[in-house]
Amino acid sequence: MNAPDKPNNIVLPNLNIRDKVLSTLAIALSEIGIIASWIVILHVVPPDAHPHHTMSIHLKILASSNKLMFALLFFLHAGSMILMLASTYRLFKKTSIRRRTKTVIITLTIALTLLDLLTWTTSQFGTPLSMAIAPVGVFASLMLILQGLVPLWQIWIYKRWLNRTGKTVRVVIVGGGFAGLYAALTLNEILGYHPQLDITLLDCNNYFLFSPLLPSAAVGTIELAELSFPFRSVFDTTNIIYKKAAVTRCDLTNRLLCAETISQQSQGREKKNHSFDLSYDYLVLCPGSVNSSLKARGVDHHAFFLKKLEDAFILRNHIINCFEVAASEQDHAAKQSLLTFVVVGGGPTGIESASEIHDLIHSVLLKRYPEIPPSAPSVFIVQSGNQILPGWTEQIVRTTHNRLNSMRINLVLGARVSEVAADYVQIDTGQRIQCNTAVWCSGIESHPLLAGLGVPLDSSGRIPVNPDLTVPTFSNVFVLGDAAFLIDEQTQKPLAPLAQVAVQQGTHCAKNIVRILRGEESKPFAYFNYGSLVSVGERYAAVQLLGFTLTGFLGWLLWRLLYLAKLVGASNQIRILVVWALDLILERSITQLDSLKQHSAAETTPLSN
């Protein structure tokens, strides 16, 4: 028997053979009826009998000369359409297609069917509506046939898992970032629904965050809501169980997790967490990483991060507030400190954050704050290495460097930040930058959960894994994303904590679990580097894709298209596309919203990637 909280969104593949046969016969007979009705109509009213007459004119002539034949044709056509609609409606609603998509298809089919019947009814009077009888009838019939073929496909051809052991298999995924999400979706896609298969995903947030676009959200290019996709919506047509919880302890020997539900504090109500245990057969650990201060003083208290959704919200409000205060500030030094923005870290996130802040200042804020001279604001990037974008190709680095110089973004290379205070950033070279804003994009460290697992960790706190992504002493435990330490066979270097690495590992892990369930050997993970991309200011990006390099406006278009393609869900892609289109012609909002936090130090540790 299914667990009470277990969804069953893939119904048709698991129908018994009797229901499958009866459903197939009903759909087949209905489709035969539609095809037969059109054959009879075209035989009685041949379109080539009078080349200059449309089908509506033929039907009008038939209605006036032989009303009985017209009535028979109408009832044959209407009966086959209505029978097809009735026989496929119930089955189509059970298909594993997103609810909104099903609603649109069903509504369109019903509307076209009713319009088709209306054109037939009015054809005997020769109304303008009846002129569309042929195209409307064809489209209505095609929609009905589509509505019948999709259930047939899922009834007989849709993939599903055949459990021959008779025991329930429990797969638990800790973390809903890129690795966890793609592992869960791939498992569901391959195995489908089975009453003895449980796929459970745990995460502190009830949404998947598309973190590569956080810098854009921080300056208002896109709204924060467009980056967060609720897990319950993502899993709408899957059989994945989602639980909003934080894992507090993992007992790998006894295959048991201890977790706490996360309840946010409401006004007048006390915040309460509830503990529960969860056993598993296969565990996928991808809790992501947390921010690291790299031993610099004051980072946790005074720096702004771009790791979580609320980080972008807080940073955006802070930047606008700096301009509001600076507009009234009389002291020159204090005003300059308010209008100086330091980004620590010269990787892709740091470059994009600095570029987006620069664009917000020069494209929007300076126009709305005439009290502030255009030369007053300044943006710094502090990078510990001797170049920005370490590990990238020389051409991309040089192009990006030149672009930043043309934007008058100050680059401080070969320098480490030793302290972040409320009104300055101290660099180990002795330089002190007076500023009220320091955005920390420099370091991450392993999730605290890993330290309590009782398995060996590398010097960075990550778990060294086997080539097939399993833990050496626990073959049923997979570690992915930022938590895994694995040497890339091609470069002989550790795999970087990147989104595309996490996505590929999540997909590969799911396929390895499927192989193990089928009694096959798991396969080693092989990372394929598709390339890298970074946005550098308004309508400019540098993209390296499959060995080809593209910069400038075309690179920017490709950058947006690639990110758009990676967004989860068609509705989210449409929203982002509309927002980006409007951003080309409309000004961004500079509304400052109240925030309960003054900086983005985390209260809870996220589980992601």
C-alpha positions as CSV (number, residue, x, y, z in Angstrom):
1,M,0.0,0.0,0.0
2,N,1.2,3.5,-0.8
3,A,2.3,5.8,2.0
4,P,-0.3,8.4,2.8
5,D,1.9,11.3,1.7
6,K,3.2,9.7,-1.4
7,P,1.9,11.2,-4.7
8,N,0.9,9.1,-7.7
9,N,1.3,11.3,-10.7
10,I,2.1,8.6,-13.2
11,V,-1.1,6.6,-13.2
12,L,-1.5,5.3,-16.7
13,P,1.6,3.0,-16.9
14,N,0.3,1.2,-13.8
15,L,-3.2,0.4,-15.0
16,N,-4.1,-3.2,-14.9
17,I,-4.2,-5.0,-18.3
18,R,-8.0,-5.0,-18.4
19,D,-8.2,-1.2,-18.0
20,K,-5.4,-0.7,-20.5
21,V,-7.2,-2.8,-23.2
22,L,-10.6,-1.1,-22.6
23,S,-9.1,2.4,-22.6
24,T,-7.2,1.6,-25.8
25,L,-10.3,0.2,-27.6
26,A,-12.3,3.3,-26.6
27,I,-9.7,5.7,-27.9
28,A,-9.1,3.6,-31.1
29,L,-12.8,3.4,-31.9
30,S,-13.3,7.1,-31.3
31,E,-10.4,8.0,-33.6
32,I,-11.6,5.6,-36.2
33,G,-15.0,7.3,-35.9
34,I,-13.5,10.7,-36.5
35,I,-11.5,9.5,-39.5
36,A,-14.5,7.7,-40.9
37,S,-16.7,10.8,-40.6
38,W,-14.3,12.8,-42.6
39,I,-14.1,10.1,-45.3
40,V,-17.9,10.1,-45.6
41,I,-18.0,13.9,-45.6
42,L,-15.4,14.2,-48.3
43,H,-17.2,11.4,-50.3
44,V,-20.6,13.1,-50.1
45,V,-19.3,16.6,-50.5
46,P,-16.1,16.2,-52.6
47,P,-14.0,19.4,-52.5
48,D,-13.1,19.0,-56.2
49,A,-16.6,18.8,-57.5
50,H,-16.8,22.5,-57.9
51,P,-13.2,24.0,-57.6
52,H,-14.5,27.5,-56.9
53,H,-16.8,26.4,-54.1
54,T,-15.6,26.0,-50.5
55,M,-16.8,23.3,-48.2
56,S,-19.3,25.6,-46.5
57,I,-21.0,26.3,-49.9
58,H,-21.1,22.6,-50.6
59,L,-22.8,21.9,-47.2
60,K,-25.2,24.8,-47.8
61,I,-26.2,23.4,-51.1
62,L,-26.6,19.9,-49.6
63,A,-28.7,21.3,-46.7
64,S,-31.1,22.9,-49.1
65,S,-31.3,20.0,-51.6
66,N,-31.1,17.0,-49.2
67,K,-31.8,17.9,-45.6
68,L,-31.9,14.3,-44.4
69,M,-28.4,13.6,-45.8
70,F,-27.1,16.9,-44.2
71,A,-28.6,15.9,-40.8
72,L,-27.0,12.4,-41.1
73,L,-23.6,13.9,-41.9
74,F,-23.9,16.4,-39.0
75,F,-24.9,13.7,-36.4
76,L,-22.1,11.4,-37.7
77,H,-19.5,14.1,-37.4
78,A,-20.8,15.5,-34.1
79,G,-21.2,12.1,-32.6
80,S,-17.7,11.0,-33.4
81,M,-16.3,14.3,-32.1
82,I,-18.2,14.1,-28.8
83,L,-17.5,10.4,-28.4
84,M,-13.8,11.1,-28.9
85,L,-13.8,14.0,-26.4
86,A,-15.7,12.0,-23.8
87,S,-13.4,8.9,-24.1
88,T,-10.1,10.8,-24.0
89,Y,-11.0,13.5,-21.4
90,R,-10.8,11.2,-18.4
91,L,-7.6,9.5,-19.5
92,F,-5.9,12.7,-20.6
93,K,-6.4,14.2,-17.1
94,K,-4.4,11.2,-15.7
95,T,-1.4,11.8,-18.0
96,S,1.9,13.0,-16.4
97,I,1.7,16.4,-18.0
98,R,1.8,19.6,-16.0
99,R,-1.6,20.6,-14.8
100,R,-1.6,24.0,-16.5
101,T,-0.5,22.4,-19.8
102,K,-3.3,19.8,-19.5
103,T,-5.8,22.6,-18.7
104,V,-4.7,24.6,-21.7
105,I,-4.9,21.6,-24.1
106,I,-8.3,20.4,-22.7
107,T,-9.8,23.9,-22.9
108,L,-8.5,24.5,-26.4
109,T,-9.9,21.1,-27.5
110,I,-13.3,21.7,-26.1
111,A,-13.4,25.2,-27.5
112,L,-12.4,24.0,-31.0
113,T,-14.9,21.1,-30.8
114,L,-17.8,23.5,-29.9
115,L,-16.7,26.0,-32.6
116,D,-16.6,23.2,-35.1
117,L,-20.2,22.1,-34.2
118,L,-21.3,25.8,-34.4
119,T,-19.8,26.2,-37.9
120,W,-21.7,23.1,-39.0
121,T,-24.9,24.4,-37.6
122,T,-24.6,27.8,-39.3
123,S,-23.3,26.3,-42.6
124,Q,-26.9,25.8,-43.9
125,F,-27.5,29.5,-43.5
126,G,-24.3,30.6,-45.3
127,T,-23.1,32.8,-42.4
128,P,-19.5,34.2,-42.4
129,L,-18.6,31.9,-39.5
130,S,-19.4,28.9,-41.7
131,M,-16.6,29.8,-44.1
132,A,-14.1,28.5,-41.5
133,I,-15.7,25.1,-41.3
134,A,-12.9,23.2,-42.9
135,P,-9.9,24.6,-41.0
136,V,-11.8,24.6,-37.7
137,G,-12.9,21.0,-38.2
138,V,-9.3,19.9,-39.1
139,F,-7.7,21.6,-36.1
140,A,-10.4,20.3,-33.7
141,S,-9.9,16.7,-35.0
142,L,-6.2,17.0,-34.7
143,M,-6.5,18.2,-31.1
144,L,-8.8,15.3,-30.3
145,I,-6.4,12.8,-31.8
146,L,-3.5,14.3,-29.9
147,Q,-5.6,14.1,-26.7
148,G,-6.0,10.4,-27.4
149,L,-2.5,9.5,-28.5
150,V,-0.8,10.9,-25.4
151,P,-2.6,8.6,-23.0
152,L,-1.9,5.6,-25.4
153,W,1.8,6.5,-25.4
154,Q,1.9,6.6,-21.6
155,I,-0.2,3.4,-21.2
156,W,2.0,1.2,-23.3
157,I,5.4,2.9,-24.0
158,Y,6.1,5.1,-20.9
159,K,9.1,3.8,-19.0
160,R,8.7,2.5,-15.5
161,W,10.6,0.3,-13.0
162,L,9.7,-3.3,-12.5
163,N,10.6,-4.2,-8.9
164,R,11.2,-7.9,-8.7
165,T,12.4,-8.0,-5.1
166,G,9.1,-7.2,-3.4
167,K,10.8,-4.8,-1.0
168,T,10.3,-1.1,-0.9
169,V,13.3,0.9,-2.1
170,R,13.9,4.2,-0.4
171,V,16.0,6.9,-2.0
172,V,16.7,10.0,0.1
173,I,18.2,13.1,-1.4
174,V,19.6,15.7,1.0
175,G,19.8,19.2,-0.7
176,G,17.7,20.6,-3.4
177,G,20.3,22.5,-5.4
178,F,21.4,21.6,-8.9
179,A,22.8,18.2,-8.0
180,G,19.9,17.2,-5.8
181,L,17.2,18.4,-8.2
182,Y,18.6,16.7,-11.3
183,A,19.2,13.5,-9.4
184,A,15.6,13.4,-8.2
185,L,14.1,14.3,-11.6
186,T,16.3,11.8,-13.5
187,L,15.4,9.0,-11.1
188,N,11.7,9.8,-11.5
189,E,12.1,10.0,-15.3
190,I,13.8,6.6,-15.6
191,L,12.0,4.6,-12.9
192,G,8.5,6.3,-13.0
193,Y,5.9,5.4,-10.4
194,H,6.0,2.2,-8.4
195,P,4.2,1.6,-5.0
196,Q,7.5,0.1,-3.7
197,L,9.7,3.1,-4.7
198,D,10.1,6.2,-2.5
199,I,12.1,9.2,-3.7
200,T,12.3,11.8,-1.0
201,L,14.1,15.2,-1.3
202,L,14.9,17.3,1.8
203,D,15.8,21.0,1.7
204,C,15.6,23.9,4.1
205,N,13.9,26.0,1.5
206,N,10.7,25.1,-0.3
207,Y,12.0,26.3,-3.6
208,F,14.9,25.6,-6.0
209,L,17.1,28.7,-6.4
210,F,18.7,29.4,-9.8
211,S,21.7,31.0,-8.2
212,P,23.7,32.1,-11.3
213,L,21.2,34.9,-11.8
214,L,21.4,36.2,-8.2
215,P,23.6,39.2,-9.2
216,S,20.9,40.3,-11.7
217,A,18.3,40.0,-9.1
218,A,20.3,42.0,-6.6
219,V,20.1,45.1,-8.9
220,G,16.6,44.7,-10.1
221,T,17.2,43.4,-13.6
222,I,14.9,40.5,-12.7
223,E,12.6,40.1,-9.8
224,L,13.6,37.8,-6.9
225,A,10.5,35.6,-7.4
226,E,11.6,34.7,-10.9
227,L,14.6,32.9,-9.5
228,S,12.8,30.7,-7.1
229,F,10.8,27.7,-8.2
230,P,8.7,25.9,-5.6
231,F,9.6,22.2,-5.3
232,R,6.0,21.2,-5.2
233,S,5.5,22.9,-8.5
234,V,8.6,21.4,-10.0
235,F,7.5,18.0,-8.8
236,D,3.9,18.5,-10.0
237,T,4.0,15.6,-12.5
238,T,6.5,13.4,-10.6
239,N,6.3,11.0,-7.7
240,I,9.0,12.8,-5.7
241,I,8.2,13.5,-2.0
242,Y,9.4,16.9,-0.8
243,K,10.0,17.7,2.8
244,K,11.1,21.1,4.1
245,A,13.6,20.0,6.7
246,A,17.2,20.4,7.7
247,V,19.3,17.2,8.3
248,T,20.9,17.4,11.8
249,R,22.6,14.0,11.8
250,C,23.4,11.1,9.5
251,D,23.9,7.5,10.8
252,L,25.5,5.9,7.7
253,T,26.0,2.6,9.4
254,N,22.3,2.2,10.3
255,R,21.1,4.0,7.3
256,L,19.2,6.6,9.3
257,L,18.8,10.4,9.0
258,C,17.7,12.7,11.8
259,A,16.0,15.9,10.5
260,E,14.1,18.9,11.7
261,T,11.2,20.6,10.0
262,I,11.9,24.3,9.4
263,S,9.1,26.6,10.5
264,Q,9.5,30.3,10.1
265,Q,8.6,32.6,13.0
266,S,5.3,34.4,12.5
267,Q,4.1,37.6,14.2
268,G,3.0,36.7,17.7
269,R,3.9,33.1,17.3
270,E,7.0,31.3,18.5
271,K,9.3,29.5,16.1
272,K,9.1,25.7,16.6
273,N,11.0,22.9,14.9
274,H,9.9,19.3,14.9
275,S,12.3,16.4,14.7
276,F,11.8,13.2,12.8
277,D,13.8,10.2,11.6
278,L,14.0,8.9,8.0
279,S,15.5,5.6,7.0
280,Y,16.9,5.0,3.5
281,D,18.4,2.3,1.2
282,Y,20.3,4.8,-1.0
283,L,21.4,8.2,0.2
284,V,22.4,11.1,-2.1
285,L,24.2,13.8,-0.2
286,C,24.4,17.2,-1.9
287,P,24.0,19.8,0.9
288,G,26.0,22.4,-1.0
289,S,28.4,24.8,0.7
290,V,28.4,27.8,3.0
291,N,30.1,31.2,2.9
292,S,33.7,31.3,4.1
293,S,35.4,34.4,5.4
294,L,38.8,33.1,4.5
295,K,39.9,34.1,8.0
296,A,39.3,37.8,7.3
297,R,38.0,39.7,10.3
298,G,34.5,41.2,10.3
299,V,33.2,39.4,7.2
300,D,30.3,37.7,8.9
301,H,29.1,40.9,10.5
302,H,29.7,43.5,7.8
303,A,29.9,41.9,4.4
304,F,27.0,41.1,2.0
305,F,26.8,37.7,0.4
306,L,25.1,36.4,-2.7
307,K,24.4,32.9,-1.8
308,K,20.6,32.9,-0.9
309,L,17.5,34.6,-2.2
310,E,17.3,37.0,0.7
311,D,20.9,38.0,0.1
312,A,20.0,39.7,-3.2
313,F,17.0,41.4,-1.5
314,I,19.1,42.8,1.3
315,L,21.9,44.0,-1.0
316,R,19.5,45.7,-3.4
317,N,17.8,47.6,-0.5
318,H,21.2,48.5,0.9
319,I,22.5,50.0,-2.4
320,I,19.4,52.1,-2.8
321,N,19.6,53.2,0.8
322,C,23.2,54.3,0.3
323,F,22.1,56.7,-2.5
324,E,19.2,58.0,-0.4
325,V,21.5,58.8,2.5
326,A,24.3,60.1,0.2
327,A,21.8,62.5,-1.4
328,S,21.5,64.4,1.9
329,E,25.0,63.8,3.3
330,Q,27.0,67.1,3.7
331,D,30.3,65.5,4.7
332,H,32.3,64.7,1.6
333,A,34.2,61.8,3.1
334,A,31.0,60.2,4.4
335,K,29.3,60.7,1.1
336,Q,32.2,59.1,-0.8
337,S,32.2,56.1,1.6
338,L,28.5,55.6,0.9
339,L,29.0,55.7,-2.8
340,T,32.0,53.2,-2.9
341,F,31.2,49.6,-3.5
342,V,33.8,46.8,-3.1
343,V,33.3,43.4,-4.5
344,V,35.7,40.8,-3.0
345,G,36.5,38.0,-5.5
346,G,37.4,38.1,-9.2
347,G,35.6,35.0,-10.3
348,P,32.4,35.0,-12.5
349,T,30.1,35.9,-9.5
350,G,32.3,38.7,-8.5
351,I,32.7,40.1,-12.0
352,E,28.9,39.9,-12.7
353,S,28.1,41.4,-9.3
354,A,30.4,44.4,-9.9
355,S,29.2,44.9,-13.4
356,E,25.5,44.8,-12.4
357,I,26.1,47.3,-9.5
358,H,27.9,49.6,-12.0
359,D,25.0,49.3,-14.5
360,L,22.4,50.0,-11.8
361,I,24.3,53.1,-10.7
362,H,25.0,54.6,-14.2
363,S,21.8,53.5,-15.9
364,V,19.2,54.1,-13.2
365,L,20.3,55.7,-9.9
366,L,22.3,58.7,-11.1
367,K,19.4,59.8,-13.2
368,R,17.1,59.8,-10.2
369,Y,19.6,61.4,-7.7
370,P,20.7,64.7,-9.3
371,E,22.4,65.6,-6.0
372,I,25.1,63.1,-6.7
373,P,27.7,63.9,-9.4
374,P,28.3,61.1,-11.9
375,S,32.0,60.9,-10.9
376,A,31.2,60.2,-7.2
377,P,30.3,56.5,-7.2
378,S,33.1,54.0,-7.6
379,V,33.2,50.2,-7.8
380,F,36.2,48.0,-6.8
381,I,37.0,44.4,-7.5
382,V,39.6,42.9,-5.1
383,Q,41.1,39.7,-6.3
384,S,43.8,37.7,-4.5
385,G,45.3,36.3,-7.7
386,N,47.2,38.1,-10.3
387,Q,44.3,37.9,-12.8
388,I,40.5,37.9,-12.8
389,L,38.7,34.7,-13.8
390,P,41.4,32.2,-12.8
391,G,41.5,29.1,-14.9
392,W,39.7,30.8,-17.9
393,T,41.2,31.2,-21.3
394,E,43.6,34.1,-22.0
395,Q,41.3,35.6,-24.6
396,I,38.3,35.7,-22.2
397,V,40.4,37.1,-19.4
398,R,41.9,39.8,-21.5
399,T,38.6,40.8,-23.1
400,T,36.9,40.9,-19.7
401,H,39.7,42.9,-18.2
402,N,39.6,45.5,-20.9
403,R,35.8,45.7,-20.6
404,L,36.0,46.4,-16.9
405,N,38.6,49.1,-17.5
406,S,36.4,50.7,-20.0
407,M,33.6,50.7,-17.4
408,R,36.0,52.4,-14.9
409,I,35.7,49.6,-12.4
410,N,38.8,49.6,-10.3
411,L,40.7,46.3,-10.2
412,V,42.9,45.5,-7.2
413,L,44.8,42.3,-8.1
414,G,47.2,40.2,-6.1
415,A,45.7,41.4,-2.8
416,R,43.8,39.8,0.0
417,V,41.2,41.3,2.2
418,S,42.2,41.0,5.8
419,E,39.3,42.9,7.4
420,V,35.9,44.1,6.6
421,A,34.4,46.9,8.8
422,A,31.2,48.9,8.6
423,D,33.0,51.7,6.8
424,Y,36.1,50.3,5.2
425,V,37.8,47.2,3.7
426,Q,41.4,46.6,4.7
427,I,43.8,44.9,2.3
428,D,46.9,43.0,3.3
429,T,49.0,45.3,1.1
430,G,48.2,48.1,3.5
431,Q,45.6,49.8,1.3
432,R,42.4,50.7,3.0
433,I,39.2,51.4,0.9
434,Q,36.7,53.6,2.7
435,C,33.3,52.1,1.8
436,N,29.9,51.2,3.4
437,T,29.4,48.2,1.1
438,A,31.5,45.1,0.7
439,V,30.1,42.2,-1.3
440,W,31.8,38.9,-0.5
441,C,32.1,36.6,-3.5
442,S,35.4,35.1,-2.6
443,G,35.2,31.9,-0.7
444,I,33.1,29.0,0.3
445,E,33.6,26.1,2.6
446,S,32.1,22.7,3.1
447,H,28.7,22.2,4.7
448,P,28.9,21.5,8.5
449,L,26.9,18.4,8.0
450,L,29.9,16.6,6.4
451,A,32.1,16.9,9.5
452,G,29.7,14.7,11.5
453,L,29.5,11.8,9.1
454,G,32.5,9.9,10.4
455,V,34.1,9.6,7.0
456,P,37.5,10.9,5.8
457,L,37.5,14.5,4.6
458,D,40.1,16.3,2.4
459,S,41.9,19.5,3.4
460,S,39.0,21.6,2.2
461,G,36.4,19.7,4.2
462,R,34.9,17.8,1.3
463,I,34.4,14.1,1.0
464,P,36.7,12.2,-1.4
465,V,34.5,9.9,-3.5
466,N,35.0,7.0,-5.8
467,P,34.8,7.5,-9.5
468,D,31.2,6.4,-9.5
469,L,30.5,9.2,-6.8
470,T,30.0,6.8,-3.9
471,V,31.7,7.1,-0.5
472,P,34.6,4.5,-0.3
473,T,33.3,2.8,2.8
474,F,29.5,3.1,2.0
475,S,28.6,1.9,-1.5
476,N,24.9,3.0,-1.0
477,V,25.9,6.7,-0.2
478,F,26.5,9.1,-3.1
479,V,28.1,12.6,-2.6
480,L,27.6,15.3,-5.2
481,G,28.3,18.9,-6.0
482,D,30.2,21.2,-3.6
483,A,30.4,18.4,-1.0
484,A,32.3,16.0,-3.3
485,F,36.1,15.9,-3.9
486,L,36.9,14.2,-7.2
487,I,39.9,14.5,-9.5
488,D,39.0,15.1,-13.1
489,E,40.7,12.5,-15.3
490,Q,41.2,14.9,-18.2
491,T,42.7,17.9,-16.3
492,Q,44.0,15.9,-13.3
493,K,42.6,18.7,-11.1
494,P,39.8,18.6,-8.6
495,L,36.4,19.4,-10.1
496,A,35.3,22.9,-9.3
497,P,32.1,23.7,-7.4
498,L,30.2,24.7,-10.5
499,A,26.6,24.4,-11.4
500,Q,27.3,22.4,-14.6
501,V,29.4,19.9,-12.6
502,A,26.5,19.5,-10.1
503,V,24.0,19.0,-12.9
504,Q,26.0,16.3,-14.6
505,Q,26.8,14.6,-11.3
506,G,23.1,14.6,-10.3
507,T,22.1,13.0,-13.6
508,H,24.9,10.4,-13.5
509,C,24.2,9.5,-9.8
510,A,20.6,8.8,-10.7
511,K,21.6,6.5,-13.6
512,N,24.0,4.7,-11.3
513,I,21.3,4.0,-8.8
514,V,19.1,2.7,-11.6
515,R,22.0,0.4,-12.7
516,I,22.4,-0.9,-9.2
517,L,18.7,-1.6,-8.8
518,R,18.9,-3.6,-12.1
519,G,21.8,-5.6,-10.9
520,E,24.3,-3.9,-13.1
521,E,27.7,-2.3,-12.4
522,S,27.8,1.4,-11.7
523,K,29.9,3.5,-14.1
524,P,32.5,6.2,-13.3
525,F,31.6,9.8,-13.7
526,A,33.2,11.7,-16.6
527,Y,32.8,15.4,-16.6
528,F,32.3,17.2,-19.9
529,N,33.2,20.9,-19.8
530,Y,30.7,22.7,-22.1
531,G,32.4,26.0,-21.5
532,S,32.1,29.1,-19.3
533,L,30.2,32.4,-19.5
534,V,30.2,35.7,-17.7
535,S,28.2,38.9,-18.1
536,V,30.3,42.0,-18.1
537,G,28.0,45.0,-18.0
538,E,25.0,46.0,-20.0
539,R,24.5,44.0,-23.2
540,Y,28.0,42.6,-23.0
541,A,29.2,39.1,-22.1
542,A,32.1,36.8,-22.7
543,V,31.2,33.2,-23.6
544,Q,33.3,30.2,-24.2
545,L,31.2,27.3,-25.5
546,L,32.4,24.0,-26.9
547,G,35.8,25.5,-27.8
548,F,34.3,28.7,-29.5
549,T,34.6,32.1,-28.0
550,L,32.0,34.9,-28.4
551,T,32.1,38.3,-26.8
552,G,30.2,41.6,-26.9
553,F,26.5,41.9,-27.7
554,L,26.3,38.5,-29.4
555,G,27.9,36.9,-26.4
556,W,25.4,38.7,-24.2
557,L,22.5,37.3,-26.3
558,L,24.0,33.8,-26.1
559,W,24.5,34.2,-22.3
560,R,20.9,35.0,-21.8
561,L,19.7,32.2,-24.1
562,L,21.8,29.6,-22.3
563,Y,20.6,30.7,-18.9
564,L,17.0,30.8,-20.2
565,A,17.3,27.2,-21.4
566,K,18.5,26.0,-18.0
567,L,15.6,27.5,-16.1
568,V,13.3,25.0,-14.6
569,G,9.8,25.0,-16.1
570,A,8.4,26.6,-19.3
571,S,6.3,29.1,-17.3
572,N,9.4,30.4,-15.5
573,Q,11.2,30.7,-18.8
574,I,8.4,32.7,-20.2
575,R,8.3,35.0,-17.2
576,I,12.1,35.7,-17.3
577,L,11.9,36.3,-21.1
578,V,9.1,38.9,-20.6
579,V,11.0,40.6,-17.8
580,W,14.2,40.7,-19.9
581,A,12.3,42.1,-22.8
582,L,10.7,44.8,-20.6
583,D,14.0,45.7,-19.1
584,L,15.2,46.8,-22.6
585,I,12.5,49.5,-22.7
586,L,11.4,50.2,-19.1
587,E,13.4,51.5,-16.2
588,R,14.1,49.3,-13.2
589,S,12.2,50.0,-10.0
590,I,14.2,51.7,-7.2
591,T,11.6,51.1,-4.6
592,Q,13.3,50.5,-1.2
593,L,11.6,47.8,0.8
594,D,12.0,47.4,4.5
595,S,14.1,44.5,5.7
596,L,14.4,43.0,9.1
597,K,18.0,42.1,8.5
598,Q,20.8,44.5,8.2
599,H,23.1,42.0,6.6
600,S,22.8,38.6,5.1
601,A,24.4,36.4,7.8
602,A,22.5,33.1,7.7
603,E,20.3,32.1,10.5
604,T,20.0,28.6,9.2
605,T,22.4,26.6,7.1
606,P,21.0,25.9,3.6
607,L,21.0,22.6,1.9
608,S,21.7,23.0,-1.8
609,N,23.7,21.9,-4.7
